[in-house]
Amino acid sequence: MNKRLGVLLIAAVVLAVISGHSLDRFTVSANGDADPYEILFPLILKQYNFGPGDVVGRVIDAANGKGLAGVSVCFNPQDCAITNQDGSYTATNLAGIRQMTASLTGYYPVVKDVVIVGGDTVDLNYALSPYITGGNIELRAVLTWDSTTHWPPEQVENDLDAHLWLTAILPIHVYFDNKGDCTTYPNACLETDFRQGFGPETVAVRQFEPDTVYYYGILNYNQGASGVPLIVDTGAHLEIYDETGVVAAYDVTDAQGDGNFWYLFTYSYSPQQGAWIMTEKNCIVYYSADIEDIIDQCP
């Protein structure tokens, strides 16, 4: 088979996937107007269903971890699934590459891409942040990751943990064992804590403290246990919100380095600019409860 025919074969498979048709045989012309070839697809392709599939999932409030009812999950404005009381939804008869948006009044919408082939059922979860308004909070960091609940063979929890340090007159480390407080000092808290896949794991800052630097990162808590992937393979994704919406988004696959901790950013006040400034780090290091050890690994 020549190169042109090979390209046509690939195109035929792609078209079948997108259109939702099954594959048995396909007739193509290698030069556009002559020499038609009838391609008999191998048995494995004949038996494989390239038809449409379903998308199922759950939409969660990033601020409290509860399912959200009444969310519209749409792949175009006219075709939407609506979440039930626990935030679950099912969208049926979809095929190919889709862009799906979850939206609800009072929350920032989230858009995700999904590929549905072979009549599969694809899991697609969302975490929506409520609007940030004046006097509400200043900043919210929403972490999501792979929805696998436990890693085989020993069924170890799929647990990513958000950590926030404040270096101040009264330094503090906000994480699962010290969740902070969003009503009084340090005016920062762990809003949600999930230990079995996807999340969201959410940290909020109600107000920035003067003369304070904030450091944020994510620990793959069980990395090193049997079957637990490296943090770069967890599908971790972080979105940072202020009152304007998403101000930054990060995927762990873009980070550089080795270790079990994804060190993402610092926040500090700039007198020159008269504003709080985020400084990106986005590197993989080894976790330490002492933030200075982390800084040393990724200055």
C-alpha positions in Angstrom: 0.0 0.0 0.0 1.5 3.4 -1.0 1.7 6.4 1.3 -1.3 8.1 -0.2 -3.5 5.1 0.4 -2.2 4.8 3.9 -3.2 8.4 4.6 -6.7 7.7 3.2 -7.0 4.7 5.4 -6.3 6.7 8.5 -8.7 9.4 7.3 -11.4 6.7 6.8 -11.0 5.6 10.4 -11.1 9.1 11.7 -14.2 9.9 9.7 -15.9 6.8 11.0 -15.1 7.7 14.6 -16.4 11.3 14.3 -19.5 10.3 12.4 -20.3 7.4 14.6 -20.4 4.7 11.9 -19.1 1.2 12.3 -16.3 0.0 10.1 -16.5 -3.1 7.9 -15.2 -2.0 4.5 -14.4 1.3 2.9 -13.8 2.2 -0.8 -11.2 4.9 -1.5 -9.4 6.2 -4.6 -5.7 6.7 -4.3 -5.5 9.4 -6.9 -8.9 11.0 -6.6 -10.5 9.7 -9.9 -9.2 6.3 -10.6 -7.9 3.1 -9.1 -10.5 2.6 -6.4 -9.5 0.2 -3.5 -11.9 -1.6 -1.4 -10.4 -1.9 2.0 -11.5 -4.8 4.1 -10.7 -3.9 7.7 -9.2 -6.4 10.0 -11.5 -8.5 12.2 -10.5 -6.5 15.3 -11.8 -3.3 13.6 -14.9 -5.0 12.3 -15.9 -6.0 15.8 -15.0 -2.7 17.4 -17.9 -0.3 17.8 -17.1 3.2 16.5 -20.6 4.5 17.3 -21.6 7.2 19.8 -21.2 6.8 23.6 -22.2 8.5 26.8 -20.6 11.0 29.1 -21.4 10.7 32.8 -20.1 12.6 35.8 -20.8 14.8 38.8 -20.6 18.6 39.4 -19.3 19.6 42.8 -19.3 23.0 44.6 -15.6 23.8 45.0 -16.2 25.8 48.2 -18.0 23.1 50.2 -17.5 19.8 48.4 -21.3 19.1 47.9 -23.0 18.1 44.7 -24.7 20.9 42.7 -28.2 20.4 41.4 -29.5 22.2 38.3 -26.2 22.6 36.6 -26.4 22.7 32.8 -23.7 20.5 31.2 -23.8 21.4 27.5 -21.9 20.5 24.3 -23.8 23.2 22.4 -26.4 25.7 23.6 -29.3 23.5 22.6 -28.0 20.2 23.9 -27.6 20.0 27.6 -27.8 17.5 30.5 -29.0 18.8 33.9 -27.5 17.6 37.1 -29.8 15.9 39.7 -29.9 16.5 43.5 -26.5 15.0 44.1 -24.9 16.8 41.1 -24.8 13.7 38.8 -25.6 13.9 35.1 -25.6 11.7 32.0 -25.2 13.0 28.4 -26.0 10.3 25.8 -25.5 9.6 22.1 -22.3 11.6 21.7 -19.3 10.8 19.4 -16.0 12.3 18.6 -14.3 15.3 20.2 -16.6 17.5 22.2 -16.2 20.7 24.2 -18.6 20.5 27.2 -19.4 23.4 29.5 -20.8 23.2 33.0 -22.6 26.4 34.2 -24.9 27.5 36.9 -26.1 30.9 38.0 -23.8 32.2 40.8 -20.8 30.2 39.7 -17.9 30.6 37.2 -18.5 28.2 34.2 -15.9 25.5 33.5 -15.2 24.2 30.0 -13.6 20.8 29.3 -12.7 18.8 26.2 -13.7 15.1 25.9 -13.2 12.4 23.3 -15.9 9.8 23.0 -15.3 6.7 20.7 -16.2 3.1 20.5 -19.6 3.4 22.3 -17.7 4.0 25.5 -19.0 5.7 28.7 -16.6 8.5 29.6 -16.4 10.0 33.1 -16.2 13.8 33.2 -16.5 15.6 36.6 -16.5 19.3 37.3 -15.7 21.6 40.3 -17.4 25.0 40.1 -16.3 27.9 42.2 -19.0 30.3 43.5 -18.6 33.9 42.5 -16.1 35.9 44.5 -17.5 39.2 45.6 -16.3 42.1 47.7 -15.8 41.1 51.3 -16.3 37.5 50.4 -12.8 36.2 49.7 -9.8 37.5 47.8 -8.5 34.3 46.2 -9.6 30.6 45.7 -7.3 27.8 44.5 -9.3 24.8 43.2 -7.4 21.5 42.6 -8.8 18.5 40.7 -7.2 15.3 39.5 -7.7 11.8 38.2 -11.1 10.4 39.4 -9.7 6.9 40.3 -10.6 6.5 44.0 -7.9 3.8 44.8 -4.7 2.6 43.1 -4.4 -1.1 42.6 -3.0 -3.6 43.5 -3.2 -2.6 47.2 -6.1 -0.1 46.8 -4.1 2.8 48.1 -6.1 6.1 48.3 -5.7 8.5 45.4 -4.9 11.5 47.7 -3.5 14.9 46.6 -3.2 17.5 49.4 -3.1 21.2 49.1 -0.6 23.1 51.3 -0.5 26.9 52.0 2.3 28.5 54.1 2.1 32.1 55.5 5.5 33.5 56.5 4.5 36.3 58.9 4.9 37.5 62.5 2.7 34.5 63.3 3.7 31.9 60.6 1.2 29.2 59.8 0.9 26.1 57.6 -2.6 25.4 56.3 -3.2 21.8 55.2 -5.4 18.7 56.1 -4.1 18.6 59.7 -4.5 22.4 60.3 -7.3 23.7 58.1 -6.9 27.3 59.1 -9.7 29.8 59.5 -11.4 32.0 57.0 -13.2 34.1 59.6 -10.2 35.2 61.7 -6.4 34.9 61.5 -4.9 33.6 59.3 -8.0 34.5 57.2 -7.0 31.5 55.0 -8.5 28.0 55.1 -8.8 24.6 53.5 -12.4 24.7 52.3 -12.6 21.1 51.0 -10.4 18.1 51.5 -10.8 14.9 49.4 -8.8 11.8 49.7 -10.2 9.5 47.1 -9.8 10.9 43.7 -10.8 14.0 41.6 -11.3 16.4 44.5 -11.9 19.3 44.6 -9.3 20.2 47.2 -9.8 23.9 47.7 -7.9 26.6 49.6 -9.3 30.1 50.1 -7.8 33.4 51.3 -10.5 35.7 52.7 -8.1 38.6 53.1 -4.4 39.0 52.6 -2.4 39.7 55.8 0.1 42.6 55.8 3.8 41.8 55.7 3.1 38.2 54.7 4.2 36.0 51.9 2.0 33.1 50.8 3.4 29.8 49.3 1.2 27.2 47.7 1.8 23.6 46.5 0.3 20.1 46.2 1.6 16.9 47.8 1.0 13.4 46.2 0.5 12.0 49.7 0.9 8.3 48.9 3.6 8.5 46.2 6.0 5.7 46.7 3.3 3.2 47.7 2.7 0.2 45.4 0.7 1.2 42.3 0.6 4.9 43.1 1.7 7.0 40.1 4.2 9.9 40.2 2.5 13.3 40.8 3.1 14.2 37.2 0.9 11.3 36.1 -2.1 12.1 38.4 -3.8 14.5 35.9 -3.6 17.3 38.5 -5.1 20.6 37.4 -5.2 23.8 39.3 -7.4 26.9 38.7 -6.9 30.1 40.6 -9.9 32.5 40.9 -10.4 36.1 42.0 -13.5 38.2 41.6 -12.8 38.4 37.8 -12.9 34.6 37.4 -10.0 32.4 36.5 -6.7 34.3 36.7 -4.4 31.4 36.2 -4.6 27.6 35.4 -1.9 25.0 35.6 -1.5 21.3 34.6 1.1 19.2 36.4 2.4 17.8 33.1 3.9 21.2 32.4 5.9 21.2 35.6 9.7 20.4 35.7 11.7 18.4 38.2 11.5 15.3 40.4 9.7 14.6 43.6 6.3 14.2 45.2 5.4 17.9 45.6 4.2 20.3 43.0 5.3 23.8 44.1 3.1 26.3 42.2 3.3 29.9 43.2 3.9 32.6 45.8 1.7 35.7 46.6 3.3 38.8 48.1 2.6 42.5 48.2 4.6 44.8 45.8 4.9 48.4 47.2 6.1 49.5 43.7 3.0 48.2 42.0 0.7 48.8 45.0 -0.9 45.4 44.5 -0.6 41.7 45.5 1.4 39.9 42.9 1.5 36.2 42.1 4.9 34.7 41.2 4.8 31.4 39.3 7.1 28.5 40.4 5.5 25.4 38.8 8.2 22.9 39.6 8.3 19.4 41.1 10.3 19.0 44.3 10.4 16.8 47.4 8.0 17.7 50.2 9.1 19.2 53.5 6.9 20.7 56.2 9.5 23.5 56.3 8.8 25.8 53.4 12.5 26.9 53.3 13.5 23.4 52.2 11.0 23.7 49.3 12.2 27.1 48.4 15.8 25.8 48.3 14.8 23.2 45.7 13.1 25.7 43.5 14.3 29.2 44.1 
